[in-house]
Amino acid sequence: MHSDYSLYNLGDIVLQSGQTLPNAQLAYATLGTLSSRKDNAVLLPTYYTGTHRSYLSMIGSGHALDPDRHFIIIPNMFGNGVSSSPSNTLDPSGGGNFPQVTLHDNVRCQHRLITEQFGIKTLALVAGWSMGAQQAFHWAALYPDQVRNILPWCGSAKTSIHNGVFLEGVKAALTTDATWQGGFYTHPPRQGLKAFGRVYAGWAYSQTFFRERLYTRLGFDSVEALLTDWERDHLAWDANDLLAMLWSWQHADISANEHYQGDFQAALQNIKARAIVMPAATDLYFPPEDSAFEVEHMPNAELRVIPSVWGHCAGGPGRNPADTEFIEMAIAQRLNDETTSE
């Protein structure tokens, strides 16, 4: 049906909000072969403005994520335009009426995928960048006996207050476009989308990145060229999709559920998975201090800071090759340790 992904039909799902997402569909891609023991599965949840294609530069022969050794599943987050999203859900639940979806909701549906579709009982590794990292934390807290290892990079188990304020800024840049019309637009709010991208760029990289003009390594001869590229990139997105994922991001919290009842430290302490938590040294909205707190309360975790001046984008697959290599080395260590311990 689709050239590079499959759809898992979830039916009507009741979300944490109490709202219903009708005929929910989880889009996913797989690479590699599931072993007869079903013990070689690796899950890579997607990140903000990412899809199942976004990790491909980190997957392949010679990489830590090798389809010859691992069965790699990449589920698309709700709201990203591939899985159920405002842009592809029929009325009356599409567009501005799309229900509020948490990362808890995402992970519950991903759990259905791996258990119902593949019969997988444990995951060798859950890893990911940014919101993918947040979902890795959710997996380990919600299903502690089914996740053997996690490697979240440039993400957190709970979105901080400051991170939420940053997101309010980019959201305001988009929603003040009169064309947006409260989410019920008839034409894309182009000026708002461009403003969204332009504001976002200042947060994605560090001060040092700009001071040292490292944007030239990305092929841009000026800051304006970089900002124009960020505008162009966000013009390709549906505004409601961006805002749906943003809501999920702002409300990310592994303890915001009936089991933990908001006890964040208890949720961290319940994580059994071996973890390497990898913030970037200069990330402006997922700072190492937040990761240090999380690791302090996790029973089997190591803090390994990515020594980069590329800010949050240090974690972007292939964005800065040296940073990607640093992350892949940690993934290889985690998976090699997994093989050795069997």
Secondary structure, DSSP 8 states (H G I E B T S, - for coil): --SS-EEEEEEEEE-TTS-EEEEEEEEEEEES---TTS--EEE----TT--TTTTGGGBSTTSSB-TTT-EEEEE--TTSSSSS-TTTS-TTSSGGG-----HHHHHHHHHHIIIIIT----BSEEEEETHHHHHHHHHHHHSTTTBSEEEEES--SB--HHHHHHHHHHHHHHHTSGGGGGG--SS--HHHHHHHHHHHHHHHS-HHHHHTTGGGGGT-SSHHHHHHHHHHHHHTS-HHHHHHHHHHHHT-BTT-STTTTT-HHHHHHT--SEEEEB-BTT-SSS-HHHHHHHHHTSTTEEE--B--SSGGGGGSTTTSHHHHHHHHHHHHHHHHHHHHT-
